[in-house]
């Protein structure tokens, strides 16, 4: 199925949904400036409002050396934008009564029962105490479970970091989700569950949770319950051989200026490989393992902005989408502690997505209640329920590009004060 066909019955002219075509054109000129300045090789951007796609364009190159232009159906590594998809899967199982958000995780994964907490996670010695309570499914979804993040256990030198490596957490690419959970059962938590927001491998635990509760491998559940019903044929844990010519190269800055191709980390593991995402991985990372296209991910976002329904197919109840996309952090854990990056100012966290709880000078255009997330190689999506607005920007660049955040105020500025009559001359 061609990418354009995926959204052909979900499109509209900008003025039909209260957006200015002239202002949306600024997306193309701004993207081209990033490309001409060799800050990015290329990107695909989608804007939708009120359930209709009004802007869908590719810019630049997916492979500079081969002179291959970026296409609308280019396949991207979306890394941490996998997390909201895993969250949708969890919400589906909650609706079916197979999971409870506030149940201890050990109810479903007994390997994680009785985990202790490191008293001084940054110290040279290791002292453990009992946790006040068990981590819950909600903790996993909002990153308050006390679990470590990959950056810590890959390179840290504290006693806790060494314990993580002794458990084999730095070799996740060589294990499956069950083995990962077994290894987590042998390490201490960084802090008591619920006391701190810490971006971590909690989503990968959700992947194993989904397997156990559903009785299906994680990739099979996603394909059967989400990708096939929504019409997302290019989303999965690797790029099949017949689609490899659509797979974008990964780029980074070249010493002295310009861009160079770089090897990409395998999903959710930090393990760098020339062949990452080109064959089915053993580790099916719910935190960062998927590839997708702009059209596929647009359909997911339209389902969420449509309160769980797309083209008459209901994946989630509207109440589940509302629950998933509202803030679940107490006030003392806001803003998120991904410092010193100002992009996280004013953000809380829902169930698998960040949620804006206050406006800031950093991105004054952003609306309160806007939700979304990013992937570490310059992919990002955000949805504004108040404005019925969806935006997706996909690129392949390390470190993270500022393109998506640069485009955000331009997209908000395209909203017209009043929706003109459809027979009125478009702006």
C-alpha positions in Angstrom: 0.0 0.0 0.0 1.4 3.4 -1.0 2.1 5.9 1.7 0.0 8.6 0.1 -3.0 6.3 0.0 -2.8 5.8 3.8 -3.9 9.4 4.3 -5.8 10.2 1.1 -9.2 10.0 2.7 -8.0 12.0 5.7 -6.9 15.1 4.0 -8.3 18.6 3.7 -7.3 22.1 2.4 -5.8 24.1 5.3 -8.6 26.7 5.3 -11.2 24.0 5.7 -9.9 23.3 9.2 -9.0 26.8 10.2 -5.3 26.9 9.1 -3.5 29.3 6.8 -1.8 27.7 3.8 0.6 30.6 3.5 1.8 30.3 7.1 2.1 26.5 6.8 4.4 27.1 3.8 6.9 28.5 6.3 7.5 24.9 7.4 9.1 24.1 4.0 11.3 27.2 3.9 12.5 26.7 7.5 13.2 23.0 7.0 15.2 23.9 3.8 17.3 26.4 5.8 18.3 23.6 8.2 19.2 21.4 5.2 21.1 24.1 3.4 23.0 24.9 6.5 24.0 21.2 6.8 22.3 20.9 10.2 20.1 18.0 8.8 20.2 15.8 5.8 16.4 15.8 5.4 13.1 15.5 7.2 9.4 14.7 6.7 6.8 16.9 8.5 3.1 16.3 8.9 0.5 18.7 10.2 -3.2 17.7 10.8 -6.1 19.4 12.4 -9.6 18.2 13.3 -8.7 14.8 12.0 -7.5 16.0 8.6 -4.0 16.1 7.2 -3.3 19.5 5.7 0.5 19.4 5.3 2.7 16.4 4.4 6.0 17.1 2.8 9.5 15.7 2.6 12.6 17.8 2.3 16.3 17.1 1.7 18.0 13.8 1.3 17.6 10.3 2.9 21.0 9.3 1.5 23.4 12.1 0.6 26.1 9.9 -1.0 23.6 8.1 -3.3 21.8 11.4 -4.1 18.5 9.8 -2.9 15.9 12.5 -1.9 13.8 12.1 1.2 10.4 10.7 0.4 7.0 10.7 2.1 7.3 6.9 2.6 10.9 7.0 4.0 11.3 4.7 7.0 12.8 6.1 10.1 14.1 4.8 13.4 11.7 6.4 15.8 13.5 5.2 19.0 11.6 6.6 22.1 8.5 7.4 20.1 8.0 3.7 20.6 7.0 4.4 24.2 3.6 5.9 23.5 2.7 2.9 21.3 3.6 0.6 24.2 1.4 2.8 26.4 -1.5 2.3 24.0 -1.1 -1.4 24.3 -1.1 -1.2 28.1 -4.3 0.9 28.1 -6.0 -1.7 25.8 -5.2 -4.5 28.3 -6.4 -2.3 31.2 -9.7 -1.8 29.4 -10.0 -5.6 29.1 -9.5 -6.0 32.8 -6.2 -7.8 32.4 -4.1 -5.1 33.9 -4.6 -2.6 36.7 -2.5 0.6 36.8 -2.1 0.7 40.5 -1.3 -3.0 41.0 2.2 -3.9 42.0 4.3 -4.8 38.9 5.2 -8.0 40.7 1.6 -9.1 40.5 2.3 -9.9 36.8 6.1 -10.1 36.9 7.1 -12.0 40.1 10.8 -11.6 39.3 10.5 -8.0 40.4 9.1 -8.8 43.9 10.9 -7.4 46.9 13.4 -5.1 45.1 15.5 -3.1 47.5 16.6 0.5 47.2 20.2 1.8 47.1 20.5 4.4 49.9 23.2 6.4 48.0 22.9 5.6 44.4 25.9 7.9 43.5 28.2 6.6 46.3 31.2 4.3 46.0 29.7 1.8 48.5 26.4 -0.1 48.3 23.9 0.0 51.1 20.4 -1.3 50.5 17.1 -0.7 52.3 13.5 -2.0 51.9 11.3 0.1 49.6 8.2 1.7 51.2 6.1 0.2 48.5 6.3 -1.8 45.3 6.6 -0.2 41.9 3.2 -0.2 40.1 2.2 -0.3 36.4 1.5 3.4 36.7 5.0 4.0 37.9 6.4 2.2 34.9 4.3 4.3 32.5 5.2 7.6 34.1 8.9 6.8 34.9 8.7 6.9 38.7 9.5 3.2 39.2 13.1 3.7 40.5 14.7 1.9 37.5 17.9 3.1 35.8 18.3 4.6 32.4 20.7 3.2 29.8 23.1 6.1 29.9 23.7 5.4 33.6 24.4 1.6 33.5 26.4 1.8 30.3 29.1 4.2 31.6 28.6 5.0 35.3 31.3 4.1 37.8 29.3 4.0 41.1 28.7 0.8 43.1 25.2 0.7 41.8 26.3 1.2 38.2 28.7 -1.7 38.5 25.9 -3.9 39.9 23.9 -3.1 36.8 26.7 -4.2 34.6 27.2 -7.3 36.6 23.6 -8.1 36.0 24.2 -7.8 32.2 22.1 -4.7 31.6 24.8 -3.3 29.3 24.2 -6.3 27.0 20.4 -6.1 26.4 20.9 -6.5 22.7 21.8 -10.1 23.5 18.8 -11.0 25.6 15.0 -11.0 25.2 12.4 -9.2 27.4 12.1 -12.1 29.8 15.8 -12.3 30.4 15.9 -8.5 30.9 13.3 -8.7 33.6 15.1 -11.5 35.3 18.3 -9.4 35.4 16.4 -6.4 36.8 15.3 -8.6 39.6 18.9 -8.9 40.7 19.6 -5.2 41.0 18.7 -2.4 43.5 16.4 0.5 42.6 17.9 3.9 42.3 15.2 5.4 44.6 11.9 4.4 46.2 9.1 4.1 43.7 7.0 7.2 43.3 9.5 9.6 44.8 11.3 10.8 41.7 10.9 11.1 37.9 13.8 9.4 36.2 13.8 8.5 32.5 14.5 4.8 32.4 14.1 1.4 30.9 10.7 1.1 32.5 9.0 1.0 29.1 10.9 -2.1 28.3 9.5 -3.7 31.4 6.1 -2.8 30.0 7.0 -4.8 26.9 7.4 -7.9 29.0 4.3 -7.1 31.0 2.3 -7.0 27.8 3.7 -10.4 26.7 2.8 -12.1 30.0 -0.7 -10.6 30.3 -1.7 -11.0 26.6 0.0 -14.4 26.1 1.6 -13.1 22.8 5.1 -12.0 21.9 5.4 -8.2 22.1 5.8 -7.7 18.4 2.9 -9.9 17.5 0.6 -8.1 20.0 1.5 -4.7 18.5 1.0 -6.0 14.9 -2.3 -7.7 15.6 -3.9 -5.2 17.9 -2.5 -1.8 16.8 -0.6 -1.7 13.5 -3.0 -3.8 11.4 -6.2 -2.3 12.7 -4.8 1.3 12.2 -3.2 0.6 8.8 0.4 1.0 9.8 2.2 -1.5 7.4 5.7 0.0 7.7 5.9 0.0 11.5 7.8 -2.8 13.2 11.1 -3.8 14.9 13.1 -4.0 11.7 13.1 -3.1 8.0 12.4 -6.0 5.7 14.8 -6.5 2.8 12.1 -5.5 0.3 11.8 -2.1 2.0 15.5 -1.4 2.7 15.8 1.1 -0.1 13.4 3.3 1.8 15.4 3.3 5.0 17.0 6.6 5.8 20.6 6.9 6.7 21.7 8.2 10.1 23.7 11.4 10.1 25.8 13.4 12.5 28.1 16.5 12.4 31.4 16.0 10.6 34.5 17.4 12.1 35.3 20.7 10.3 31.7 21.1 9.2 29.0 19.3 7.2 27.4 15.9 7.8 28.6 12.3 7.8 26.8 9.0 8.1 27.1 7.3 11.4 26.2 3.9 12.8 22.9 3.8 14.7 22.3 2.3 18.1 20.1 -0.8 18.2 16.7 0.0 19.6 16.7 0.4 23.4 20.1 -1.0 24.0 22.8 1.6 23.2 24.6 -1.1 21.3 25.9 0.4 18.0 25.8 -1.8 15.0 26.1 -1.2 11.2 23.1 -3.5 10.7 20.8 -2.2 13.4 17.1 -2.4 12.5 18.0 -4.4 9.3 17.0 -7.8 10.9 14.7 -8.8 13.6 16.3 -8.1 17.0 16.3 -10.5 19.9 15.5 -7.6 22.3 12.1 -6.1 21.3 12.5 -2.8 23.0 9.2 -1.2 24.1 11.3 1.9 24.9 13.0 2.5 21.6 12.8 -0.4 19.2 10.5 0.6 16.4 10.9 1.9 12.9 8.0 3.8 11.2 7.0 6.3 8.5 5.4 9.7 8.7 2.1 8.3 7.3 2.0 5.4 9.8 2.7 7.5 12.8 0.1 10.1 11.6 -2.5 7.4 11.8 -1.6 6.6 15.4 -1.7 10.3 16.3 -5.1 10.8 14.5 -6.4 7.9 16.6 -5.3 9.6 19.8 -6.5 13.0 18.8 -9.8 11.3 17.7 -10.2 10.1 21.3 -9.3 6.5 20.5 -11.1 6.1 17.1 -9.9 6.4 13.5 -12.1 5.9 10.5 -14.8 4.3 12.6 -12.4 1.8 14.2 -12.1 2.2 18.0 -8.8 1.1 19.5 -9.4 2.8 22.9 -12.2 4.3 24.8 -12.1 8.1 25.0 -11.7 7.8 28.7 -8.6 5.8 28.3 -7.0 8.3 25.9 -7.9 11.1 28.3 -6.3 9.2 31.2 -3.2 8.4 29.2 -2.6 11.9 28.1 -3.1 13.9 31.3 -0.4 14.6 33.8 0.2 11.9 36.4 3.1 13.5 38.3 2.6 15.3 41.6 3.6 18.9 41.7 6.9 18.4 43.4 8.2 16.2 40.5 7.5 18.9 37.9 9.3 20.0 35.8 11.0 16.9 34.5 14.6 16.5 35.6 16.1 16.2 32.1 18.3 19.2 32.8 19.8 21.5 31.6 17.7 21.2 28.5 15.0 23.9 28.6 12.7 22.0 26.3 11.5 20.1 29.4 10.5 23.2 31.4 6.8 23.2 32.2 6.4 19.5 31.4 4.7 16.8 33.5 4.3 13.2 32.4 1.3 11.1 31.6 1.2 7.4 30.7 3.8 7.1 28.1 3.8 10.8 27.0 4.9 14.1 28.3 2.2 16.6 29.1 2.6 20.4 29.2 1.2 21.6 32.5 2.4 25.3 32.2 3.5 27.6 29.5 7.1 28.8 29.5 9.2 31.4 27.8 11.1 28.6 26.1 8.2 27.6 23.9 5.5 30.3 24.5 3.3 29.0 21.7 2.8 25.6 23.3 -0.6 25.1 24.8 -1.3 23.7 28.3 -2.4 20.0 28.0 -0.3 19.5 24.8 1.2 16.1 24.9 3.7 14.1 22.9 7.3 12.7 23.0 10.6 12.5 21.1 13.0 10.0 19.7 16.7 10.5 20.4 17.6 10.8 16.7 15.5 13.9 15.9 12.0 12.5 15.7 9.1 14.2 17.5 5.3 14.4 17.7 3.0 16.6 19.6 -0.8 16.9 19.9 -2.8 19.9 21.2 -6.2 18.8 22.3 -7.4 22.4 22.7 -6.5 23.2 19.1 -7.3 19.7 17.7 -3.8 19.9 16.2 -1.3 17.2 15.4 2.4 17.7 14.3 5.0 15.1 13.4 8.6 15.8 12.4 10.9 12.9 11.5 14.6 13.2 10.7 17.7 11.0 11.4 20.4 13.0 13.1 22.5 12.7 16.3 22.6 14.8 18.4 18.9 15.8 18.5 18.0 18.5 16.0 16.1 21.6 16.9 14.0 21.5 13.7 10.8 20.3 15.4 10.9 22.9 18.1 11.7 25.6 15.6 8.7 24.6 13.6 6.3 24.4 16.5 5.6 28.2 16.8 5.2 28.4 13.0 2.5 25.6 13.2 0.6 27.3 16.0 0.8 30.6 14.1 -1.0 29.0 11.2 -4.2 28.8 13.2 -6.7 31.3 12.0 -8.8 33.2 14.5 -12.0 32.2 12.8 -12.5 29.3 10.4 -13.5 31.0 7.1 -16.3 29.7 5.0 -15.2 26.9 2.7 -16.2 29.0 -0.3 -14.1 31.9 0.8 -10.8 32.4 -0.9 -8.0 30.6 1.1 -5.4 32.6 2.9 
